[in-house]
Amino acid sequence: MSGNRKAGILCPVFSLSSKYGIGSFGESAYEFVRFLKKSKQTYWQILPLVPISSDGNSPYLSPSTFAGNYMYIDIDKLIEDGLLSESDVRDYKFEDDFVDYDYVARAKDEILRKAYEYNKDLKIIDTENFPERELVRGFCLFKALKKHFNGKSWLDFPDEIKYRKKESVDHYENLLKDEIEYNAFVQALFYKQYFELKNYANDLGIKIFGDLPIYVSKESSDMWQNPEMFVVNGDLSPKLVAGVPPDRFSETGQYWGNSVYDWDYCEKTGFDWWLKRLKHNLKMYDVLRLDHFRGFEAFWAIDASESTAENGRWIKAKGAKLFEILKKENLIGKIIAEDLGLITDDVIDLRDRFGFKGMKVMQFAFDVNEESDYLPHNVGENCVYYTGTHDNQTLNGFVTSRSSEEFEYIKNYVNSDDVQEALIKVAYMTRASLCMCQMQDFLDLDDDYRTNTPNTLGNWTWRMKKDWLTDELECKISSIVKLYNRD
């Protein structure tokens, strides 16, 4: 990342406008890139593009770390490419305001299956030779198996395929060949459309800022294919799971339930899976945020039989040895450390040893009882400064929910009656090399448009209206960028 002062906007792909119920890699994404360019932004931060969990629709609990979310494939582009006709999509009625994941998932799957059947004759998409085919091969079989076994957990598959006996894998690859090829077709489409969009953005000087969840779902092809890499029981079920300990925000901590890594095994394999994963993501994104960075130094491990995170323990990880390999391959400079939460001196030492930029969040700054490191005047250059992340309130929601004492503190700090706009300007004013704002903050949206509220369901659904990206808004944002020399 350049050392110059830059700015960016955090906006999930699913939040873009679209007539198909969810944002996609279609025209609305290209329009948003042009909006960023005209607004003098340098970075577009997105959330993970991986398939989402069926329980809660979270992109941080994915069935695959290498596959892409088929819901982002643009339907109009398939029509333009000759893989669909207008009549193939005419009867579907999509929600305009928020994402209805159940309907979108079902409808887009049906539409993509039509395109797949056409492609058998047209052969427009090569399902065998796209660059990511080997990375997603296991997921394509895994997803076909899940469908074949009516959605069962892979832990409940027949033992011969649960334990990936070679003859069983060969048997199911032959039995489910057509479904596997459909899954490969979908992944080929995903990567084709994504990299076309990324190349367009890069040509306009917009860099894509990605996000890598540290953990994968226990219900993932990654765990099915590599159970040795995780701390599991003899039946391959998780023995220890991830979370964070109790703190001032939660008396019982956060019980995530993801399987934790066996870092000794990872080291014995030369961190092979990790390096494939990181290199794949560094190809996809110009900058990559490592979610829950502290987990690369030590992680909170909870017995899988527990129902809360209270009775866990810290176990050392081997992130330093992994990062040494990345350093030798000159890949360190593209990584941002999500160093929020309970950060110890050891975590800070790991971050600083490799020169990772950290994060500061404005919404954590205004504590009336103590001076915060997150206050704008305390922020150093080597960090990314956020008005709020995807886990925070919108800035509108944050301001309007403050106590009278907190609000007066903030108002006095920014020296303005228009507190929300002043906070954005103060964030841009900091010494931080990169300032990021949620798109909702520029649109003055309240918490009904919040991206995610941790430990709750019903998230990841907010969307923009087509006419919200106005010339007036472009001028307003670009003037702030120029005022604080982030162009």
N, C-alpha and C positions, 0 to 999 in steps of 0.2 A: 504494500500500500504506500502511496506517495506520502511524504512528510508534510506536504502542503495542506492548508486548511480546506477541508471539503465538507459537503453536506449530502444527506441522503434521506429517503423516505421509506419507512417500513409499511408495506402494503401486501398482504397475502394474495396469491393468484386467485384464490376462491372469492376474494372480495371485489374483483373487477366486474364491471357490468357485462351482461351477456343475456341473450334471449333463451339460453338453454339451462337456466337454473343455477349456474355456478360459473365463476370466472374461468377463463381457459387461455390457451395459447393463440387465440384468435385476434381479430381486429382490435378488440378492446385492450389487449395487452400491448399491441403496437401503438395504439393511441396513448396509452399510459406512458410508454417510453418517450414518445414525442413530448408529452406533457412534462416529464422530468427534464428533458433537454431544454425546453423553453423556460422552465422554472429554475434553471442554472444548477440543478442537482447533479451529483456525480454517481451516487449509489442508489440502487433499488434493492432494498432488503426484502427477501421473501421468507416464508416458512418452509420447512422440509417438503419436498415434492413427492415423497414416497407414498405408497398406498397407506390408507388410514385404517385405524382400528375399527372393528365393527361395533365396539362398545365405547361410545362417546365420540367417535369420529376424529380422534386426536392424531395429528401427524407426528407426534412424539412417541407413539406406541404402535409401530408399524410392523406388518408381517414380512417386510423385506427392507433391507438397507440399500439394495442395489436397483430395485424395480421402481418404476414411476407410477403415479396415480392416474389411472385411465380417465378419470373424470375431468382432467385438464385438457384432454384431446379436444380440439375444436372441430365441431361438426361442419360448419360452413367450409372449412378448408378441405374436408373430405368430399364435400359436394363439388368444390372447385377442381379437385384432383380426379374426379370421375368415379370415386368409390361409393358414392351415394347419389340419390336423386332427391329432389324436394319432396316427392311423395313419400319417401322413406321416413321422413321426420314430421310430416304434417299433423299427425294425430296426437302428438305428445304435447301436453300442457304443463309448462314449467312455472314455478313460483318466481315472482320478480323481486321481492323484497329481501328475503333471507334464504339461505341454502336449505332445502329439504333433502337431506342426504339420502334417505331411503328411496325417495322417488328418483332423484338424479342418478343414483347408483344403478337402479333397475333399468331406467329408461336408456341411459347411455350404454349399458351393457347390451341391451337389445339392439340398439342402433349400430353399435360396433360389430355385432355378430352379422348383421346384414352386410356391412362393408367387407367383412372377412369372406363371406360367401362370394361376393362379387370379385374379390381379389384372387380367388382361386383360378378364375378364368383370365382376369385382366393382368395379374402379376405386376401390379404397380409397386407394391411393397414387397421387398425381399425379406422374408422372415428368418433366413438362415445366416445372412452375411452382414447384418448391421453390427457396428463395433461393440455394442454392449451385449450381444447374444450370449456369450459365455458367462458374463456376470449374472444374467437373469435366468440362465437355463434351469438352475435348481428351483427357483421361484415358480417358473412356468409349470414344472412337474408338481411342485407342492400345491399350487392353486388348483390344478386339475384333480389332485388327490382329495383335496378338501371338498370339492364339488362332488366327486365320485362317492365319498363317504358321508354325504349329506351334512357337511359343515362340522363334522366331528373334530375335536382337538387331535392334533397329530399324536399326542400321547396316548390316544385311544385307537389309533390305527392298528391293524393286525401286526403282530410282532415282527414279521419278516420285512415289512416296509417301514414300520416305526424305527427299526434298527438299521434300515437301509442295507439289507442283504443284497448283494449285487444281482443275483438272479431275480429277486423281487423287483428291484429298480428296473431292470431290463424288461420284465414282464409288464409293469405298469406303463413304462414309456411306450411300449408297443400297443397296449390296450387303450390308452388314453391319448394316442398320438394326435388326433384331430383337435382335442381340447388343448393340448400342449401347444400346438401350432397356432391356435387362436390366441392364446396368451402371449406367444412370441410376436404375433402380428400386432397386438395391442402395444407391446413394449417398443416395437420398431416404430410405430406411429408416434408414440409418446416422445421418444428421443429425437426423431426427425423434426417434429414440430418445436420441441424445446430448443434445440440447437439453432434452428432457423431464427427463433425469437432472440436467443442470446447473441447470435452474430449480428443481428440487426441493432440490438441495444449497444453492443460494443462498437459498431461502426459509427454510432452517434455519440460515442464517448461516455455511455452509461455502463457502469460495472454492476454485475449481479452479485449480491451479497447473500450467501446461502447460510444454512443452519444445519448442524449435524448433531442429532440427539446422541448422547453418550451410550444409551442402552437401546436394545431392540426388544420387541415383545417376546414373551415366552411362547406365544402362538405365532412363531415366525419361521420362515424357511431357513433363516440363518441359524437358528437354534436346532432345527431338525437336521440340517446338514452338518453342523459342527457342535454337537452336544459336549464334546470334550473341552471346548473352550469356555464352558460355563461350570459353575459349581452346582452339580446335580446329584440326585440320588441314583441308585442302581437302575431304577425304572425310567431314568432320564428326566424325572420331574424336578423342578427347582428345589434345591436344598436351602439356599440363601437367596434372598431377594433384596432389591434396592429401595432406597428411600432417603429421607433426611430426618435427623433426630428432632425431638421437641424443641421449640424456640418460642420467642415472644408472639409469633403469629399463630402457633398451633401447639396446644398442650400435649397432643399425642404424636406430633411430628407428621411427616407425610409418608404413607405406605404406598410406594409406586407399584410394587409387585413384579418388576422386571427382573429377570435372572441376572445375577452378577457374574463378572468374568473371573475365570481362573487365570490370573495374570502370570503365574509360573508357567502354565501351559502355553500361553500366548508368547512368552519369551522363548520357550523351547522351539517353537515353530518359526522363530525369527519375526514374530508379529505379522505373519503372512496375511491373515484376514484383515487386520487393522490397516496394513499398508495398501492393500487393494481397495479397501473402503475409503481411506483418506485420499488416495490418488484419484479415484473415481470422482469424489466430490470436488477435489481441487481442479479437475477437468471441467466439471459442470459449472463451477462458480469462480468468480474472480477473487472473491474474499470469502472465507469460511469461518463462521463462529462455532467454536466447540462448546456445546451446551454442557452445563454442569462440569466445568473445567476442574473443580476441586476433586472430582472423582478420578482424575488421572494421577493425583497424589495419594489420596486415601478415600475410601468410600464407606458409607454406612451400610452395613450388612445385617439383615434381619432374618431370623429363622422363618421359613415359609409358612410354618404353622401359626405364626403370630397374626393378629388381626390389626395391630397398630404398629407404628415405628418406634415405640418407646423402648423396647428391649433389644435394640441392636448393638453393634460394636463397630469401631473403626478398624478397617483392614487396609494395609498399605497396597497401593497399586504400583505399576511400573511405567508410568507415563514418561519419566525422564529418559529411559532407555529407548522408548518408542520415538520420542522427539529427537534424540540424537541421530537416529537414522534419517528422519525427515530433514534435519539440519544439513547432513552430509549431501542430501539431494537438493538442497536449496529451495525447500518448500515451506520453510518456517514463516517467511515474510508475508504469506497470504492468510495467516491464521489469526483470529481474534479469540481471546479467552473470556468466556462467560464466567467471570470471577465474582459472582454475587453470592449472598448468603453467608454461611459460617466459613470465613476465610482465615486460615491460620498462617503463621509465619512461614511454615513449610510450603503452603500453596503459593504464597507471594514469592518465595524464593524460586519455585519451579517456574512460575510465570516470568519472572525477571531474568532468570538464567538463560531463557531462550528468546527474550526480547519480545514476548507477545504483548500486544496492546490489550488492556483490560477494559472493563465497562463501568460506567457510573450512571445512575438513574436519578433524574431530578426529583421524581416523586418520593424518593427516600430521604430527601435532603432537609425538609423543613420540620425538624424536631424542636419544639419550643423549649425543651429541657436541656439540650446539649448541642454543641457545635458539631456539624456533620461533615465528613469527608466529601459528601456528595453535593454540598453547596457549591454553586457555580464558581465562587471566588477561590475555592480550595482545589479545583480540578486542574490536574496537570495536562501536559501535552500528549503523553503516551497513552491515550485512552479514547474510547468511543463514548460520547455523552448522549444519553437518551432523555427525551422528555418523558418517555415511558416505553416499555417493551410490550410484546404481545400478551404478557401476563399481568400487565398493569391496567388500571382504569384509563379511559380516555382522559385527556387533559381537562376537558369540560367537566367530566364526572369527578375528577380529582378535586378541582377547585370548588365546585358546588357542594361537595360533601365534607369540606373542612369545618372544624369547629370555629366559632367566632374568634377565639384566641389565635388559632393557626392561620385563619384567613387574614387577620390583621398583621401577623408576622410576615406572611407572604406579600401582602399589599405594601407593607413598609419596605420590604427587601427590594421589590421591583420598582417601587416609587411610581406606581401607576394605578388608576382605577380600572383599566382594562387589563385585569390580571393575566388572563389566559394568553393574549397576544404578547404581553410583556415577558411572560415566562419563556415563550419560544425565542424571543429576541435575546433574552439573557442566556439561554442555552447556546445560541449561535455565538454569543459574545465570549464564551469561555475559551481557554487556551487549548482545549481538546482538539486533536487533529481532525476528528470527524464528529459531526453532530447529526444525530438521527432523530426524526420526529415520526410518530405514527401519522398515517394519512388522516385519521379521524381528527387529529389535533388541528390540522389546517382546515378541515371541513367544519369544525366546531360542533362535533357530534357528541351526544351524551352517552352514558353507560349502556344504553340499549344497543349501542354499536360496539361495545367492548369485544375484543377478539377472543379473550379467554379469561375465565375466572377460575384459578386453580382449585382443584378438589371439588369441582362441580361438573354436572353434565349440561348439555344444551349449548355448547360453545362452538366456535369456528364457523359462524354462519353469517356475519355481517357482510353487506354488499353495498357497492356504490350505485347510484343512479347514473344513467348515461350522460345527463346534462350537468353533472356536478363539476366536471373538469373544465372550468371556464377560463376565458382569456383574462378576466379580472383576477382570478385566483393565481394564475401563472405570474402575472405582474406583481401581485402582492408577495408571493414567495421569492421571486427573483430579486425584488428590491431588498428583502431581508438578507439574502445571500450576498449581494453586492455591498450592502451596508457594513457587514462584518467580515468582508474579504474571504468568503468561502467559495468563490467562483473559480 
